[in-house]
Amino acid sequence: MTRVRQIIHLKGVVQGVGLRPWTQRTAQSLGLSGQVFHTTEGIRIELEGDEPKLEAWKTHLREEPPSGTQIETQTCKSTACVGGSGFRIAESQLHSLAGRTRTPVDIAACPQCVDEIFDPSQRRYRHAFTHCPACGPRHSILRDQPFDREHTSFAGFEPCENCATEFESPSSRHYWDQTISCPECGPQYTGRLSNGVHVDDNPIDLAAEALRSGAIIGVKGYGSFQLAVDATNHDAVMELRKRRELPAKPFPVMVPTLEVARRLGVMSPEDEELLTGPGRAIVVVPQRDQGCREMGLSSGIAPSTDNIGLVLPCCPVHYMLLWGPDTHPARDPARFPALLLCSATLTNEPTIHINDDAHAKLSNIADLLLEHDRDILHPSDDPIYRSTKLGPVPLRLSRSTTPAVLTLGHAFDGVPPILAMGSDDRCAPAVFADSEIHLSAHIGNLIAEESADALVQFATEMCHRLRIFPEYVTHGLNPENLGTRIAQGLGTPTLPIQHHHAHAVSCLVDNEIKGEALALVLDGADWGDDQTLWGGELMRVSHAHYLRLAHIEEIELPGGMDAAKEPWRAAHIWLTKCFPNADAPRLPWHQRRNPGTVASLERMLGRGINTPRVSSCGRLLDAAASLLDAADRISYEGEAVHALDTLAGRDDGPLAEFAPNRGRSEAGIDNAKNVIPVTDILRQLIEEHALEQSPSAIARRFQERLAARLAGAVIHAAEEQNLNQVVLTGACFESRHLLEALYAHLHAASLTPLIHRRIPPNDGGLAVGQAAIAAARAIPDGFPN
């Protein structure tokens, strides 16, 4: 046989996934010699041996790589044989300061590590930092690349003699495990009471006992602190709501097994894959009322919705809270049917991940904090997906899903690095470099000073990790936005990007579309290019350009963008617009209105004080929710839209037929102003509600009529513009009924609707669009001065 030697370079997610020990074991099993090592650009493998065996190794890599491996590029070059025998893992080599590789994401504890944690005969019995080359924290602990222990927050924990032996032994499951540790040498959990007193003796089981008694526990996991209570203890759940000042926001529930999850929620195979996969995302699915009652779940878990957010245990501490000593997840029932496990992050503040910060911010909320002494370098909350008939839609990317990387293609080679600031709402910055966009974890709303600091920190760390210096920074049009002011203060040339164009392009990138498309962008409100607020836009878009074709009819909205906090304001304006002769039928809504407050609103309108023109689908949905008595004021972002969607979901009557009209005038588009009217649709809602028809049926018909009207406008535009693909994007598409109805209409018209699959339709994906637009505009003409 011919003996050959090849040098293989792999790029992508190839570090922190156990690829080096896997390569060695596979090479040795085939009798190949050589070495493997990390570089700043990926991983380098040198293989030598009989050519068929080397090809067999490549087949193994293609068909059965380690879990979590994502190979983006693979190059192979033949070189002269050097002889020798054996295969080794060599020390990492810093080939280039400009090189970069994909950052591995945090991976849920694997079954082998869970077995080790619950086996009394093992050294790591009930050690909450038991990881292996195939699982555990990755991005949250990584200081720099390549992924080696000295570049992580495990660097301060010197392996003991036993761990060092396992690390160096190819027969060990922990061979070359960069996060190897045990109770003797690894990080440790301690408990801290709300008065600051530390509890070191068996803190995890102490926390479990406290949960049994109705306590609220703060738990430090992979990327942040979370709050936990017994989900079957209604008093404890309501006490958490009281302390967090969140009267209605749905809380996720951690369940011990998939079987329990199936009892509580209606899930598709795709939902279950997200739930059980290494990312351990929260999946929001329709709730099974009977299952929730039988398990005794508190009605306070999700009081304003018929959905339930489910998540399975992710890190070892979750398993250890659910299963006590002398038990095993594979054979024993958990000590809790379910735990409410929500983010500890306070409203409009950055993710809590530092022990002292947790004590300072949570001492009035948590009765006990479970802290550990391993630093979290990149904070993150749980990712969230929404189940739909079209497949899961991401609502928030964070732990296990970021950094998310989206490739634009070789047409963007040579474009200089770009930093995109995203939005002030659901902020998540992104960096463009070498034809790729790297999206960071969710930060939150830029209101508190600490959130602004977090944005700068996230952006700086991304640029450092990617070893780039941005030559341009993108931001929104509104000069008052904090993200805009931060961008303009960096001393780097800036490029303002229109908000809804960025939304549309984010969906193009998500779907890997290179050319033009139509875009229906439905959200709350942000600056247009005509001094009004946009939020219900039909556009023709490419990566570099956009043309506004039509929009939902406008209203003058007192309070502008702040009116989102009080949906009754939009309801009042739309009610007046629907019945300009003051002949509106009396509704329960009217009984809740304070005459003085309404008069103040009217004065603002009369004087034109802070009453911008708004073409907002979000405010239209807010008005419908308020008029149907589902939400007058909101306590969390998107509450009114979710309340309307929940109301619509409670109607189980036959579906009505609302066929979209294809002609321009029939579709209701004003030829002169390119306006999509919706007054008549809302007027129908009001009249039906006055006749005391079912609010659920009214809510569903309203969304179906709106979807048909919007679809009609899109279908006409598709014929007029000779385009077939239609982007559906913006935060309003968190409404499952609106999304599914619009998709069905467009699909029936032989159009191709494009929805979000990898990044959120809300502002959490906005920076991707900003970065892509800036990069595209750099190609033909360069950036403006």
C-alpha positions in Angstrom: 0.0 0.0 0.0 1.0 3.6 -0.6 2.1 5.5 2.5 1.1 9.1 2.5 1.2 12.1 4.8 -1.4 14.9 4.8 -1.8 18.1 6.6 -5.5 18.9 7.3 -6.8 22.3 8.5 -10.3 22.5 9.9 -12.1 25.8 10.6 -15.4 26.3 12.3 -16.5 25.1 15.7 -13.6 22.7 16.1 -12.3 23.7 19.5 -13.8 22.9 22.9 -15.8 20.0 21.4 -13.3 17.1 22.1 -12.0 17.0 18.6 -8.3 16.5 19.6 -8.8 13.4 21.8 -11.3 12.1 19.2 -8.7 12.6 16.4 -6.1 10.8 18.4 -8.3 7.8 19.3 -9.6 7.4 15.8 -6.1 7.8 14.2 -4.7 5.2 16.6 -7.5 2.7 15.9 -6.6 2.9 12.2 -2.8 2.7 12.8 -2.1 6.2 11.7 0.7 8.4 13.1 1.0 12.1 13.4 -0.2 14.9 15.6 -3.1 17.3 16.2 -3.0 20.8 17.8 -5.1 23.9 18.1 -4.2 27.1 16.3 -5.7 30.5 16.5 -7.4 29.7 13.2 -8.9 26.3 14.0 -7.2 22.9 14.3 -4.3 21.4 12.4 -4.1 17.6 12.0 -1.0 15.8 10.5 -1.8 12.2 9.5 0.5 9.6 8.1 -0.1 6.0 7.1 -1.6 3.8 4.4 -3.8 5.9 2.1 -7.0 3.8 2.5 -6.8 4.1 6.3 -6.3 7.9 6.0 -9.4 8.0 3.8 -11.2 6.0 6.4 -10.3 8.6 9.0 -11.8 11.3 6.8 -15.0 9.2 6.5 -15.2 8.9 10.3 -14.8 12.7 10.6 -17.5 13.3 8.0 -20.0 10.8 9.4 -19.4 10.7 13.2 -17.6 13.7 14.5 -17.8 14.7 18.2 -21.1 16.3 19.2 -21.0 20.0 18.7 -18.5 20.0 15.9 -19.3 22.3 13.0 -16.7 22.2 10.2 -17.0 25.2 8.0 -13.9 24.7 5.8 -11.5 21.8 5.4 -8.3 22.0 3.5 -6.0 19.1 2.9 -2.4 19.2 1.5 -0.1 16.3 0.9 3.5 16.5 2.1 6.5 14.3 2.4 6.3 11.4 4.9 8.5 11.7 8.0 8.0 8.2 9.3 7.6 7.4 13.0 4.8 5.8 14.9 2.2 6.8 17.4 -0.1 9.8 17.4 0.0 12.7 19.9 -1.8 15.8 20.9 0.7 18.6 20.7 0.7 22.0 22.4 -1.4 24.7 20.7 0.5 27.0 18.3 -0.2 30.7 17.8 0.3 30.7 14.0 -1.1 34.2 13.5 -2.2 37.1 15.7 -4.8 37.9 13.1 -6.2 34.4 13.0 -9.5 33.4 14.4 -11.6 30.4 15.0 -15.2 29.9 16.0 -15.9 30.1 19.7 -17.6 26.9 21.0 -20.9 27.5 22.8 -21.8 26.1 26.2 -22.9 22.5 26.1 -25.3 20.7 28.5 -23.9 18.0 30.7 -23.6 14.8 28.7 -25.1 11.5 30.0 -21.7 10.1 30.9 -20.9 13.1 33.1 -24.4 12.8 34.7 -23.7 9.1 35.4 -20.3 10.0 37.0 -21.9 12.7 39.2 -24.5 10.2 40.6 -22.2 7.2 41.0 -21.0 7.0 44.6 -18.0 4.9 43.5 -16.6 7.7 41.4 -14.2 10.5 42.5 -16.6 13.1 41.1 -19.7 11.9 43.0 -21.9 14.9 43.3 -19.2 17.3 42.0 -21.1 20.1 40.3 -18.2 20.9 37.9 -17.9 17.5 36.3 -17.4 18.1 32.6 -15.5 16.3 29.8 -14.1 17.2 26.4 -17.6 16.8 24.9 -19.7 19.0 27.3 -19.7 21.8 29.8 -19.2 25.6 29.8 -17.2 26.9 26.8 -17.9 30.5 25.6 -18.9 31.6 29.1 -15.5 30.7 30.5 -13.2 31.6 27.5 -10.9 34.5 27.9 -9.0 34.1 24.6 -8.3 31.6 21.9 -7.3 28.9 21.3 -9.5 26.8 23.7 -6.9 25.7 26.3 -7.2 25.7 30.1 -4.9 28.7 30.5 -7.3 30.8 28.4 -10.3 29.9 30.5 -11.6 30.8 34.0 -10.5 27.3 35.0 -6.9 28.5 34.8 -6.8 29.3 38.5 -7.7 25.8 39.5 -4.6 23.6 39.3 -5.5 19.9 38.6 -4.7 17.6 41.4 -2.4 14.5 40.8 -5.4 12.3 40.0 -6.9 14.7 37.6 -3.5 15.4 36.0 -3.1 11.6 35.4 -6.5 11.4 33.8 -5.8 14.4 31.6 -2.6 12.7 30.2 -4.1 9.2 29.9 -5.5 8.4 26.4 -7.7 5.7 28.0 -9.4 8.1 30.3 -12.7 9.7 29.4 -11.2 13.0 30.6 -8.2 12.8 28.4 -7.1 16.3 27.4 -10.2 17.7 29.2 -9.5 21.4 29.5 -12.1 21.8 32.3 -11.0 18.8 34.3 -11.5 19.0 38.0 -12.8 17.1 41.0 -13.9 17.9 44.6 -10.2 18.1 45.7 -9.0 20.6 43.1 -12.0 22.2 41.3 -14.4 25.1 41.9 -16.9 24.8 44.8 -20.4 25.9 45.5 -21.2 27.8 48.7 -24.4 29.1 50.0 -25.0 32.7 51.0 -28.1 33.7 53.0 -29.8 37.0 52.3 -28.1 38.5 55.4 -24.7 37.7 53.8 -23.8 34.7 56.0 -22.0 31.9 54.0 -22.9 28.2 54.3 -20.2 25.9 53.0 -21.5 22.5 54.2 -23.5 20.7 51.5 -25.0 23.9 50.1 -26.8 22.3 47.1 -28.8 19.9 49.2 -29.4 22.6 51.7 -30.9 24.7 48.8 -33.1 21.8 47.8 -34.5 21.5 51.3 -35.1 25.2 51.3 -37.0 24.9 48.0 -39.1 22.2 49.6 -40.1 24.7 52.4 -41.1 27.4 49.9 -37.9 29.4 49.7 -36.6 31.4 46.7 -33.1 30.3 45.6 -30.6 32.1 43.4 -28.5 29.6 41.4 -25.3 30.4 39.6 -25.1 28.2 36.5 -23.0 28.3 33.3 -23.6 31.9 32.3 -25.6 33.7 34.9 -27.7 33.6 38.1 -31.2 32.1 38.0 -34.1 32.2 40.4 -35.7 28.9 41.4 -38.8 28.0 43.4 -40.9 24.8 43.7 -43.3 25.1 40.7 -46.0 23.3 42.7 -45.9 25.7 45.6 -48.3 28.4 44.6 -47.5 30.7 47.6 -43.8 30.5 46.7 -44.5 31.3 43.0 -46.6 34.3 44.0 -44.0 35.5 46.5 -41.5 35.5 43.7 -43.8 37.6 41.5 -44.3 40.0 44.4 -40.5 40.4 45.1 -39.6 40.7 41.4 -42.6 43.1 40.7 -43.6 41.0 37.7 -47.4 40.4 38.1 -47.9 38.7 34.7 -44.7 37.7 32.9 -44.7 34.0 32.1 -42.0 32.1 34.0 -40.2 29.0 32.4 -40.4 25.6 34.2 -37.5 23.2 34.4 -38.8 19.6 34.3 -36.7 16.5 35.0 -37.4 14.5 31.9 -38.8 14.7 28.4 -41.7 12.5 29.5 -42.8 15.1 32.1 -42.4 17.9 29.5 -44.8 16.0 27.2 -47.4 15.9 30.0 -47.2 19.6 30.4 -47.0 20.9 26.8 -47.9 20.1 23.2 -44.6 19.7 21.3 -43.6 18.9 17.8 -40.5 16.7 17.1 -38.6 19.9 16.3 -39.6 21.4 19.7 -38.4 18.2 21.5 -35.1 18.3 19.6 -34.5 21.8 20.9 -35.5 20.8 24.4 -33.3 17.7 24.6 -30.4 18.9 22.5 -27.0 20.0 23.8 -28.3 23.6 23.8 -31.1 23.0 26.3 -33.2 26.0 25.1 -36.4 27.1 26.7 -39.2 26.1 24.3 -42.6 27.9 24.6 -45.3 25.5 23.6 -49.1 25.3 24.1 -49.9 24.2 27.6 -51.7 20.9 28.5 -54.1 22.1 31.1 -54.9 18.7 32.4 -51.3 17.7 32.8 -50.5 20.9 34.6 -53.4 20.3 37.0 -52.5 16.7 37.6 -48.9 17.6 38.4 -50.1 20.4 40.7 -48.3 23.3 38.9 -49.1 26.7 40.3 -51.5 28.8 38.2 -49.1 31.6 38.8 -46.4 30.2 36.5 -48.0 31.8 33.4 -51.1 33.6 34.4 -51.5 35.7 31.2 -51.0 33.0 28.6 -52.1 29.5 27.7 -48.5 28.6 26.8 -45.8 27.2 29.0 -42.0 27.6 28.7 -40.2 24.3 29.3 -36.6 23.5 29.8 -34.6 20.4 30.8 -31.7 20.4 33.2 -28.5 21.8 31.6 -25.7 22.0 34.1 -24.7 19.6 36.9 -26.2 21.8 39.6 -29.6 21.5 38.0 -29.4 17.7 38.2 -28.2 17.9 41.8 -31.1 20.1 42.8 -33.6 17.7 41.2 -32.0 14.5 42.4 -30.6 14.0 45.9 -27.9 11.7 47.2 -28.3 8.0 46.7 -30.5 8.6 43.6 -29.9 8.5 39.9 -31.8 10.4 37.1 -31.9 7.2 35.0 -33.8 5.2 37.6 -35.3 7.4 40.3 -38.0 10.0 40.3 -36.9 13.6 40.9 -37.5 15.2 44.3 -39.4 18.0 42.5 -42.0 17.4 39.8 -40.9 20.8 38.3 -38.9 23.9 39.3 -39.7 27.4 38.2 -36.3 28.5 36.9 -36.2 32.0 35.5 -33.5 34.5 34.9 -32.4 36.6 37.9 -31.7 39.5 35.6 -33.6 42.6 36.8 -35.8 44.6 34.5 -33.7 46.8 32.1 -30.4 45.7 33.7 -27.6 43.5 32.4 -27.3 39.8 33.2 -26.3 39.1 36.8 -23.2 36.8 36.8 -20.9 38.1 39.6 -21.3 36.8 43.2 -21.2 40.1 45.0 -23.5 41.7 42.4 -26.0 38.9 42.9 -25.9 39.5 46.7 -26.4 43.2 46.2 -29.2 43.0 43.7 -31.0 39.8 44.9 -30.8 39.9 48.7 -34.3 41.2 48.8 -35.5 38.5 46.4 -33.6 35.3 47.1 -33.6 33.7 50.5 -30.4 31.8 49.6 -27.8 32.2 46.9 -25.9 29.2 45.5 -22.6 30.7 44.4 -19.5 29.2 43.0 -15.9 30.5 42.7 -15.4 30.0 39.0 -15.7 33.3 37.1 -18.2 33.7 34.3 -16.4 35.7 31.7 -19.2 36.1 29.2 -22.6 36.3 30.9 -25.7 34.8 29.2 -29.3 33.9 30.0 -31.2 31.0 28.6 -32.1 31.0 24.8 -35.9 31.0 24.1 -37.8 29.5 21.1 -41.5 29.8 20.3 -43.3 26.8 18.9 -45.3 27.4 15.7 -46.9 25.2 13.0 -44.0 26.4 10.8 -41.4 25.2 13.2 -39.7 26.8 16.3 -38.9 30.6 16.0 -36.1 32.0 18.1 -37.1 34.8 20.5 -33.8 35.2 22.3 -30.3 33.9 21.6 -27.9 33.6 24.5 -26.3 30.6 26.3 -25.6 27.7 24.0 -26.7 29.7 20.9 -24.2 32.5 20.8 -21.9 33.6 19.4 -24.0 32.9 16.4 -22.2 33.1 13.1 -23.9 33.8 9.8 -21.9 33.8 6.5 -22.6 36.3 3.8 -20.4 34.8 1.0 -17.3 35.5 -1.0 -18.8 38.6 -2.5 -18.0 40.3 0.8 -14.4 39.3 0.9 -12.2 42.3 1.5 -14.9 44.5 3.2 -13.4 46.1 6.3 -14.5 45.0 9.8 -17.8 46.6 11.0 -19.3 46.8 14.5 -23.1 46.9 14.6 -24.7 48.2 17.8 -28.2 46.8 17.3 -31.2 48.4 19.0 -31.8 49.9 22.4 -34.5 47.3 22.9 -33.3 43.6 23.3 -29.9 44.8 22.4 -27.4 42.3 21.0 -24.4 43.7 19.1 -22.7 42.0 16.1 -19.4 42.2 14.3 -18.7 41.7 10.6 -15.3 40.3 9.6 -14.1 38.2 6.7 -17.5 37.7 5.2 -19.0 36.6 8.5 -21.4 38.2 11.0 -20.8 37.2 14.6 -23.9 38.0 16.8 -23.4 38.3 20.5 -25.6 37.1 23.4 -28.7 39.1 24.4 -27.9 42.1 26.6 -31.3 43.6 27.2 -32.8 47.1 27.0 -30.4 50.0 27.1 -31.9 52.0 29.9 -29.7 51.5 33.0 -26.2 52.8 32.8 -24.9 49.3 33.5 -26.6 48.0 30.4 -24.8 50.6 28.3 -21.6 49.5 29.9 -22.4 45.9 29.1 -22.9 46.9 25.4 -19.5 48.4 25.3 -18.0 45.4 27.1 -19.7 42.9 24.8 -18.6 44.7 21.7 -15.0 45.2 22.9 -14.7 41.5 23.8 -16.1 40.4 20.5 -13.5 42.5 18.6 -10.7 41.2 20.9 -11.7 37.6 20.4 -11.9 38.1 16.6 -8.7 40.1 16.6 -10.2 43.0 14.6 -10.4 46.7 14.8 -13.7 47.9 13.4 -13.3 50.6 10.7 -17.0 51.5 10.8 -19.8 51.4 13.4 -23.5 51.1 12.5 -26.5 52.3 14.5 -30.1 53.4 14.2 -31.4 56.7 12.9 -32.7 58.0 16.2 -30.0 60.4 17.6 -31.5 60.0 21.1 -31.0 56.2 21.3 -28.2 55.3 23.7 -26.7 52.9 21.2 -26.4 55.7 18.7 -24.7 58.0 21.3 -22.3 55.2 22.3 -21.5 54.5 18.6 -20.8 58.2 17.9 -18.6 58.4 21.0 -16.2 55.6 19.9 -14.2 57.8 17.6 -14.8 55.5 14.6 -16.7 56.6 11.5 -20.4 55.7 11.9 -23.1 54.7 9.4 -26.8 55.1 10.4 -29.1 52.3 9.2 -32.9 52.5 9.0 -34.4 50.2 11.5 -36.9 48.3 9.3 -34.4 47.9 6.5 -32.1 46.2 9.0 -35.0 43.9 10.2 -35.6 42.9 6.6 -32.0 42.2 5.8 -31.6 40.2 9.0 -34.2 37.8 7.7 -32.5 37.7 4.2 -29.2 36.7 5.9 -31.0 34.2 8.1 -32.4 32.5 5.0 -29.1 33.0 3.0 -30.9 35.0 0.3 -28.5 37.1 -1.8 -30.9 39.1 -4.1 -34.0 41.3 -3.8 -37.2 40.4 -2.0 -40.3 41.9 -0.6 -40.4 42.5 3.1 -43.3 42.9 5.4 -41.8 44.4 8.6 -44.2 44.6 11.5 -43.1 45.9 14.9 -43.7 48.6 17.5 -42.1 51.8 16.2 -38.8 53.3 15.2 -37.6 56.2 13.1 -38.3 56.2 9.4 -36.6 58.4 6.9 -39.5 60.9 6.7 -39.6 62.2 10.3 -42.4 59.8 11.3 -42.3 56.5 13.2 -42.6 53.4 11.2 -43.8 50.0 12.3 -46.0 48.4 9.6 -44.0 48.5 6.4 -44.1 46.8 3.0 -40.8 47.3 1.3 -38.7 46.1 -1.6 -35.3 45.3 -0.2 -31.8 44.2 -1.0 -28.8 44.0 1.2 -27.8 47.6 0.3 -31.0 49.4 -0.6 -34.7 49.6 0.2 -37.9 51.1 -1.2 -40.9 51.7 1.0 -43.9 50.5 -1.1 -46.8 50.8 1.4 -47.5 51.0 5.1 -50.3 50.5 7.6 -52.3 53.6 7.9 -51.0 56.1 10.5 -52.3 57.5 13.7 -51.1 60.4 15.8 -50.0 58.8 19.0 -49.5 60.8 22.2 -46.4 59.6 24.0 -44.8 58.2 20.8 -42.7 55.2 21.4 -43.4 55.3 25.2 -47.1 54.6 24.4 -46.2 50.9 24.2 -46.3 50.8 28.0 -50.0 51.8 28.0 -51.9 50.1 25.2 -55.1 52.0 26.2 -53.6 55.1 24.6 -53.4 53.5 21.2 -56.9 52.1 21.8 -58.3 55.6 22.4 -56.8 57.0 19.3 -58.0 54.1 17.1 -61.4 54.2 18.7 -61.7 57.9 17.7 -60.5 57.1 14.2 -63.0 54.3 13.8 -65.9 56.4 15.0 -65.0 60.0 14.1 -68.5 61.2 14.9 -68.2 60.1 18.6 -70.8 57.4 18.0 -68.7 54.5 19.2 -70.7 51.8 21.0 -70.1 51.6 24.7 -67.6 48.9 25.8 -66.3 47.6 29.1 -63.2 49.5 28.0 -64.9 52.8 28.5 -65.8 52.0 32.1 -62.1 51.6 33.0 -61.1 55.1 31.6 -60.4 58.0 33.9 -62.0 61.1 32.3 -59.1 63.3 33.5 -56.5 61.1 32.0 -58.4 60.9 28.7 -58.8 64.7 28.7 -55.0 65.1 29.2 -54.4 62.8 26.2 -56.8 64.9 24.1 -54.9 68.1 25.1 -51.6 66.5 24.0 -53.3 65.8 20.7 -54.7 69.2 20.3 -51.4 70.9 21.0 -49.4 68.5 19.1 -47.2 67.7 22.1 -45.1 64.6 21.6 -47.7 63.1 19.2 -45.7 61.7 16.2 -47.4 60.0 13.3 -47.0 56.3 13.7 -47.6 53.5 11.2 -47.3 50.7 13.7 -48.7 47.2 13.6 -47.5 46.8 17.2 -49.7 49.7 18.4 -52.6 48.4 16.4 -52.3 45.0 18.1 -52.0 46.8 21.4 -55.2 48.7 20.7 -57.0 45.5 19.9 -55.8 43.9 23.1 -56.9 46.8 25.2 -60.3 47.1 23.5 -60.9 43.4 24.1 -60.0 43.9 27.8 -56.8 41.8 27.6 -54.2 44.6 28.4 -54.5 48.3 29.2 -51.0 48.6 30.7 -48.1 46.2 30.4 -45.6 44.9 32.9 -43.3 43.3 30.4 -42.3 43.9 26.8 -44.7 42.5 24.3 -47.4 41.6 26.9 -50.3 43.1 24.9 -49.4 41.2 21.7 -49.0 38.0 23.6 -52.3 38.6 25.4 -54.1 39.1 22.1 -52.5 35.9 20.7 -53.5 34.0 23.8 -57.1 35.2 23.5 -57.2 34.2 19.9 -55.9 30.7 20.8 -58.8 30.1 23.1 -61.3 30.1 20.2 -61.9 26.6 18.9 -64.6 27.4 16.4 -64.3 26.7 12.7 -61.8 28.8 10.8 -63.4 31.7 8.8 -62.4 32.3 5.2 -60.6 35.6 4.7 -59.3 35.5 1.1 -56.8 38.3 0.4 -57.8 40.6 -2.5 -55.3 40.7 -5.3 -56.1 44.0 -7.0 -54.6 47.2 -5.7 -57.9 48.9 -4.9 -59.5 45.7 -3.8 -56.6 45.1 -1.5 -57.5 48.5 0.1 -54.3 50.3 -0.8 -54.6 54.0 -1.2 -53.1 54.7 -4.6 -52.0 58.2 -3.7 -50.4 57.5 -0.3 -49.6 53.8 -0.6 -51.5 53.2 2.7 -52.9 49.8 3.8 -56.1 50.7 5.7 -57.0 48.9 8.8 -59.6 51.1 10.4 -62.5 49.0 9.1 -60.9 45.8 10.6 -60.6 47.4 14.0 -64.1 48.8 13.7 -65.5 45.3 13.1 -63.7 44.2 16.3 -65.4 47.0 18.3 -68.8 46.4 16.9 -68.6 42.6 17.5 -67.4 43.2 21.1 -70.3 45.6 21.7 -72.7 42.8 20.7 -71.1 40.7 23.4 -69.7 38.1 21.0 -66.9 35.8 22.3 -63.7 37.8 22.9 -61.6 34.8 21.8 -63.5 34.5 18.5 -63.2 38.3 17.9 -59.5 38.2 18.6 -58.9 35.4 16.2 -61.1 36.9 13.5 -59.3 40.2 13.9 -55.9 38.7 13.4 -57.1 36.6 10.4 -58.7 39.7 8.8 -55.5 41.7 9.4 -53.4 38.9 7.9 -55.7 38.7 4.8 -55.5 42.5 4.4 -51.7 42.5 4.7 -51.4 39.5 2.4 -53.5 41.2 -0.2 -51.1 44.1 -0.2 -48.1 41.8 -0.5 -49.6 39.7 -3.3 -50.3 42.8 -5.3 -46.8 44.2 -4.7 -45.3 40.9 -5.7 -47.1 41.1 -9.1 -46.2 44.7 -9.5 -42.5 44.3 -8.5 -42.1 40.9 -10.2 -40.8 39.4 -7.0 -41.7 36.0 -5.4 -39.9 35.9 -2.1 -41.4 37.7 0.9 -39.6 38.3 4.2 -41.8 38.3 7.3 -39.9 40.0 10.2 -40.3 42.2 13.2 -41.4 41.7 16.8 -45.1 41.4 15.8 -44.3 38.0 14.3 -43.9 36.7 17.9 -47.7 36.4 17.4 -48.1 32.8 16.3 -51.6 33.3 14.9 -50.6 36.3 12.8 -47.4 34.6 11.5 -49.2 31.4 10.6 -52.2 33.1 8.9 -49.9 35.4 6.8 -47.7 32.5 5.8 -50.7 30.4 4.7 -52.1 33.2 2.6 -48.8 33.9 0.8 -48.0 30.3 0.3 -51.5 29.7 -1.2 -50.7 32.6 -3.6 -47.6 30.7 -4.8 -45.2 33.2 -3.1 -42.3 32.1 -0.9 -42.6 33.4 2.6 -39.3 33.6 4.5 -39.3 33.5 8.3 -36.7 33.5 11.0 -35.0 30.2 11.9 -31.6 31.1 13.3 -31.9 34.6 14.7 -34.9 36.4 16.3 -37.4 38.4 14.3 -37.4 41.0 17.1 -34.7 43.5 17.8 -32.4 40.8 19.1 -31.4 40.0 15.4 -31.3 43.7 14.3 -27.5 44.0 14.4 -27.2 41.2 11.8 -29.1 43.3 9.4 -27.2 46.5 10.2 -23.9 44.7 9.7 -25.0 43.2 6.4 -26.3 46.5 5.0 -23.1 48.3 5.9 -21.0 45.5 4.3 -23.1 45.5 1.2 -22.9 49.2 0.8 -19.1 49.0 1.0 -18.9 46.7 -2.1 -19.9 48.9 -5.0 -19.2 52.5 -3.9 -17.4 52.3 -0.6 -18.6 54.0 2.6 -19.7 57.6 2.6 -17.3 60.1 4.1 
